[in-house]
Amino acid sequence: CATGTNTQEGVAAFADGATALSMQISFSLPSDWTVALGLNVKLKWSTSVTSGSVVWQVATACVADGEVDDAAFNTASTVMDAAKGTANQTNDATITSVTVTGCAAGERLHLKIIRDPAHASDTLAATANLHEVIPSYWRGI
């Protein structure tokens, strides 16, 4: 829980350390979605430190009607984002053209959001708090 003077909200806390951490959300792709529209994902996050970068990864898996809801995930798409110079400010990290192999309109889309603090480019020596995951279905957010 992130508690401020005026707000209180739940966040996904991705701690620093040697182990990759992940969370998943699922939703249905729109009935008019096509692979040509693509998928972009914006991650809104914050941290208590003022320097260092976090590496975020997003992997997808889709399940159609009548399929077992345990599909293998595609290779993760990656973005690196630097902490703001002021503690607890929100950061926007955007991954464009997320890999959506095997996905089609109307299918259930599983998004796995990952932080791998052992990644060579992840230099954030603190917890990264994920506030929001914002998908978009066109070539821009």
N, C-alpha and C positions, 0 to 999 in steps of 0.2 A: 504494500500500500504506500503510495506517495502522498504525504500530507503536507500541505502548505498552510499559510495563514487563512486563505479563503477557499481552498479546494482540497478534496480528498478523492483519490482515484486508485484503482487497481492497475498495476503495471506488471509486466513480465521481467523479472530481474535476472540478467545474464551476467553471472559473476566472473571475475578474472580467475584464471587458474590454468591447469593443464588439460582440462577436459572440455570437449565441445558440448554445448548445451543447445537444446532446441525446444520449440513449441510448435503446435500445429493448429490451423483453423481450416474449416471446410465450408464451401458454399457451392451453389449451382452456377455454371456458366450460363449467360443469357441465351435464349433460343436463337438469336440472330448473330451470335458470336462466330467468328471464323479464325483460323490460325493466322490468316493474313492481317487481322486486326491486332494480333499479338497480345501480350500481357505485360504491363509495367506494374511495379510495386513500389510504393513510397513507404518508408519506415520512419516514424516519428519517435525519437528517443532522447534521453538525457543522461547525464552523469554528474557526480558530485565533484569530479576533478576538472581541471582547466586545460589539460594537454593530453596528447596521445590520440591514437586513431583506433577505431573498432572496425573489424571486418564482419560484415553481415552477409549471409548467404540465404537464398530462397530457392527451394526445390519444389517441384510440382509432381502430382500424380493424379490421374483422372480415372473415374469409374463410371461406366455406362449402366443404364437400366439392365438388370439381369446379370450383371457381373458381380463377383465377390468384391466386397469393399476393403481390399487389402492390396492395392496395386503398388508395384515398386516405384520409387521416386526417380525422376529424371535427374541428371547431373545438375548440381546447384549452380545458380547464377550468383555473381559476387559483386559487392561494392565495398569500398573502404571510405570511411567518413571520419573527419577529425572532430574532436571535442571543441566546444566553443571556449572562448577565453574567460568566460564567467561560469561559475558552478551552477548546475541545475537548469541551464538554458536548454530549450528544445533544439534538436538537430533534425534536419530532414535529409535522409539518405534515399536516393532513388535508384532502383535497378530497372533498366529498360530492356526490352526484348528478352524477358524471362523465358527459359526453355519450356515449351509446352507440348513436346512430342507425345503423341498418343491421345491428345485432348480434342474434344469436339463439342459443338453447341449442345447445351442442355445437360451435359454430363456434370457429375459432382467433382469439383476440383478441391484437392487437398493441397494446402500450402504449408510447407515446413520452413520455419524461420530459424536460422542457426547462427550462433556466435561461436567461433573456434578461437579462443584466446591463445592457443598454441600456434596459430597461423603467424608466419614471419612478419606480416604487415600489421598484426594486431598489437599495438603498443599501449593500449589503454590499461593502465594498472589500477582498475577499479571496476565496479559493476556498471553495466550499461542497462538502463531501464527502458524497455520498449513500451511506449504509450499507445501506439496506434499502427495498424497495418492497413494501407489504403491501396487496393488494386484498381487498375484502370485497364480498359479493353481497347485502347487505341494507342497510336504511336506518340503519345504525349500525356503528361499528367497535368 
